[in-house]
């Protein structure tokens, strides 16, 4: 059974950093591109970043470019999102998803940026 | 960026009714279109990928179609469990973009 489990969320002050993790199981993690998607409270879905299966290629939405870094450790079957210089508008539930059609999603982790 | 214009924003329908939700892409995206259902407090669930392909385990009353740059999700006989918010997603080019969502309720 495919499982994606996010962790690392919480309350953080503006300008500070946070690192999210997504532990994958039930499939060969190193075969798949992966992505992060976020959803602000009561809002729609927003793609954040994508990483290729081997980590060699990454893509970001403009609003997080230069502040967020997506990475992966295939030996640990884990996806990461390093979030620096956080802003209030980054407040959202963050989901990791398997990029093949975004067919599997984690349960989501809440990030709140507030002083 | 490719814009996905989804309509309607909300919809109220009766049991067994046929429901159609559409997404209009601002440019050609081929078949790089997927549909998702999201229930309150849950993560999205893939319904349709590649514009018309039913995802594993999804009931056959869900179907997807394409006409040019307009994409449609059809629920042939609405069931109670079909309530929720539906989103389209284009994966043709970065940044990937979602439609704004359609909230589907039972009448």
Contacts between the chains, C-beta under 8 A, distances in Angstrom:
chain1	res1	chain2	res2	distance
A	35	B	96	7.9
A	44	B	87	6.7
A	44	B	98	5.9
A	44	B	99	7.7
A	44	B	100	5.3
A	44	B	101	4.9
A	45	B	36	7.7
A	45	B	38	7.8
A	45	B	44	6.6
A	45	B	87	5.6
A	45	B	89	7.6
A	45	B	98	4.5
A	45	B	101	7.7
A	46	B	98	6.8
A	47	B	89	7.8
A	47	B	95	5.9
A	47	B	96	4.1
A	47	B	97	7.0
A	47	B	98	7.0
A	50	B	94	7.3
A	50	B	96	7.5
A	59	B	94	4.7
A	59	B	95	7.7
A	61	B	95	4.7
A	62	B	95	7.2
A	95	B	43	5.6
A	95	B	44	7.7
A	101	B	34	5.6
A	101	B	46	5.9
A	101	B	49	3.9
A	101	B	50	7.5
A	101	B	55	7.4
A	101	B	91	7.7
A	102	B	34	6.5
A	102	B	36	7.5
A	102	B	44	7.6
A	102	B	46	6.4
A	102	B	89	6.5
A	102	B	91	7.7
A	103	B	46	4.8
A	103	B	49	7.2
A	103	B	55	6.6
A	104	B	46	7.9
A	105	B	43	4.0
A	105	B	44	5.8
A	105	B	45	7.7
A	106	B	43	6.5
A	107	B	43	5.9
A	108	B	43	5.6
